[in-house]
Amino acid sequence: MKSAIDPELLKSPVFQRVLRDGLAIQDQFIAEPVYAKTGQGYLKSSGVAELQKIKKKRSGKR
């Protein structure tokens, strides 16, 4: 089953930002072997440097 994304949605700046952010953290999602059949897992931390970068980015927008 392949779902198509609405072409109008692709033009949305909000959708583009969400998609970009989602793809940027995709490699951090780790599946737990115990939950392999359910697809459950967790989000691996990027570390302190990543958190500092996010905080700096947020403080610059205010």
Residue frames relative to the residue before (quaternion, step in Angstrom):
aa qw qx qy qz dx dy dz
M 1.0000 0.0000 0.0000 0.0000 0.00 0.00 0.00
K 0.0348 -0.7984 0.6007 -0.0223 3.54 -0.61 1.15
S 0.1748 -0.7876 0.5824 0.1002 3.54 -0.75 1.03
A 0.3259 -0.7403 0.5600 0.1791 3.53 -1.07 0.79
I 0.3906 -0.6929 0.5544 0.2447 3.54 -1.15 0.67
D 0.5333 -0.6385 0.4640 0.3044 3.53 -0.93 0.99
P 0.4869 -0.6860 0.4532 0.2949 3.64 -0.73 0.99
E 0.6213 0.5345 -0.3471 0.4559 3.61 1.08 -0.63
L 0.6292 0.5358 -0.3219 0.4620 3.56 1.08 -0.74
L 0.6216 0.5614 -0.3344 0.4320 3.58 1.03 -0.75
K 0.6562 0.5165 -0.3015 0.4600 3.59 1.17 -0.55
S 0.5582 0.6398 -0.3755 0.3717 3.58 1.22 -0.43
P 0.4394 -0.7050 0.4872 0.2694 3.63 -0.77 0.98
V 0.6123 0.5408 -0.3496 0.4586 3.59 1.10 -0.65
F 0.6564 0.5024 -0.3069 0.4718 3.58 0.91 -0.90
Q 0.6476 0.5215 -0.3180 0.4556 3.58 0.94 -0.86
R 0.6545 0.5052 -0.3120 0.4680 3.60 1.00 -0.82
V 0.6595 0.5038 -0.3040 0.4678 3.59 0.94 -0.91
L 0.6530 0.5115 -0.3079 0.4660 3.57 0.95 -0.87
R 0.6502 0.5149 -0.3041 0.4687 3.60 0.94 -0.91
D 0.6711 0.4909 -0.2961 0.4701 3.59 0.92 -0.90
G 0.6531 0.5240 -0.3071 0.4524 3.57 0.98 -0.84
L 0.6737 0.4832 -0.2929 0.4763 3.56 0.95 -0.85
A 0.6238 0.5618 -0.3373 0.4259 3.58 1.10 -0.67
I 0.7666 0.3376 -0.1939 0.5107 3.62 1.07 -0.66
Q 0.3599 0.7792 -0.4612 0.2249 3.58 1.27 -0.02
D 0.6874 0.4971 -0.2965 0.4388 3.61 0.93 -0.80
Q 0.6000 0.5794 -0.3559 0.4214 3.61 1.25 -0.18
F 0.5880 0.5782 -0.3806 0.4185 3.61 1.18 -0.33
I 0.0957 -0.8099 0.5786 -0.0127 3.53 -0.63 1.22
A 0.2969 -0.7512 0.5636 0.1729 3.58 -0.80 1.01
E 0.3582 -0.7127 0.5635 0.2148 3.56 -0.97 0.87
P 0.5207 -0.6561 0.4401 0.3237 3.62 -0.84 0.90
V 0.6133 0.5626 -0.3478 0.4316 3.58 1.06 -0.72
Y 0.7643 0.3488 -0.1708 0.5148 3.56 1.06 -0.79
A 0.2405 0.8255 -0.4904 0.1419 3.59 1.21 0.30
K 0.6948 0.4787 -0.2867 0.4537 3.60 0.96 -0.78
T 0.7142 0.4312 -0.2603 0.4861 3.58 1.13 -0.53
G 0.4398 -0.7131 0.4458 0.3150 3.58 1.22 -0.33
Q 0.4684 0.6739 -0.4493 0.3530 3.57 1.23 0.28
G 0.1180 0.7796 -0.6077 0.0945 3.53 -1.17 0.58
Y 0.4368 -0.6719 0.5130 0.3076 3.55 -1.05 -0.74
L 0.4734 -0.6383 0.5257 0.3033 3.53 -1.35 0.22
K 0.3450 -0.7545 0.5288 0.1791 3.55 -0.58 1.21
S 0.4767 -0.6724 0.4912 0.2816 3.56 -0.98 0.87
S 0.3871 -0.7127 0.5361 0.2340 3.54 -1.09 0.73
G 0.5901 -0.5819 0.3614 0.4272 3.54 1.26 -0.24
V 0.7345 -0.4428 0.3091 0.4110 3.51 -1.36 0.15
A 0.6246 0.5630 -0.3438 0.4180 3.59 0.94 -0.83
E 0.6524 0.5115 -0.3092 0.4660 3.58 0.98 -0.83
L 0.6600 0.5038 -0.3079 0.4645 3.58 0.95 -0.86
Q 0.6407 0.5165 -0.3224 0.4677 3.59 0.99 -0.79
K 0.6333 0.5317 -0.3226 0.4606 3.57 1.04 -0.79
I 0.6548 0.5058 -0.3070 0.4703 3.60 0.98 -0.85
K 0.6638 0.5031 -0.3069 0.4606 3.59 0.92 -0.92
K 0.6465 0.5129 -0.3193 0.4659 3.58 0.99 -0.81
K 0.6450 0.5244 -0.3092 0.4619 3.56 0.99 -0.86
R 0.6775 0.4918 -0.2875 0.4653 3.59 0.97 -0.87
S 0.6718 0.4984 -0.3136 0.4494 3.59 0.92 -0.82
G 0.6320 0.5410 -0.3291 0.4467 3.59 1.15 -0.49
K 0.6493 0.5335 -0.3068 0.4469 3.59 1.20 -0.48
R 0.6441 0.5519 -0.3239 0.4191 3.61 1.15 -0.45
